[in-house]
Amino acid sequence: METVYDRIYLKAKPYLDTRQNDIHIQISYDFAKRLLTCYPEADREVVLPAILLHDVGWKMVPEEKQLDAFGPTVKDKKTQRFHEIEGAKIAREILTSLNYNEKLKKEIVTIIDGHDTRLRGLSLNDKLVKDADKLCRFTPTGVNIDHTRFKLPRKSYIDWITQMIEDWFFTPEAKDMAHVAILEAKSETALE
């Protein structure tokens, strides 16, 4: 049976074929579902659509500009912000086309419009989206993608991202998940 989240993902999919966002969204979505089990008071009707749609705005950024706008050395904060603004517009259009609840849509769009550049969490829902988004980077898949795209040695990238755990995550559960994921990535490095 198709869910509303399946329909949202299908509408988002054409926007996810850049930056390996198709892979990123799947991993982040799984983390969002895991975090929601820890926080039953959070609203899955906000968190899940927001995580599915949070990076659709990258499609509007020329690929040659993307690498400077995220990662270990962000040089282009204007482009980073641009992807959030465009993502919020696209998310609004997608949710409107699906007749999504207006109040929920407003919160989802607000979360997307600042998910990388806003350093504080606006709500528990926002914190869970931010945490699920960043958790992908700690998985073996996320490490492989990022150390390659940023042309950093795998071990150096792992060392850097491990140092970010305390600063990046809002929830203790996300911190724990990040530690577990990065240990798995480190064990893969040891096998190389």
C-alpha angles and dihedrals in degrees: 000000000000115000129205087254090058089052092048091050092049090052091046096046097086088058095050100067094098132075088012087283091152088068094038093053094050092052094043091048090055090050091048090055090049092050091049090059087059093048110041089169090066118093112248088191086067103032099049097047090044093053091046092051105031097101102035089108092071087076088071092055117085108246093237089062098046102080093059092053101062142019134053095332111035107190101162109056092163091063091044089055092043092060089055094050093047091043091054090052093048092045090052090051093048094047092045090052088055093047090240117183109280097224092049091044091054092053092046092051091047091052093049091048094072105010092132105024100041105082098194127064116246093202141344088273091054092048092052092050091049091048095047090048093054096040091072090068091063097055120095088251093049092047091049092050096045102041088050097046093046092044092234125143108260094239093049091050091049091049091051096046092046088059090055097061097091094044099043107045129075101190128058089224091059090049089052091048090050092052091050093046094048091049088057090049090049092051089054089051090053089056093056 
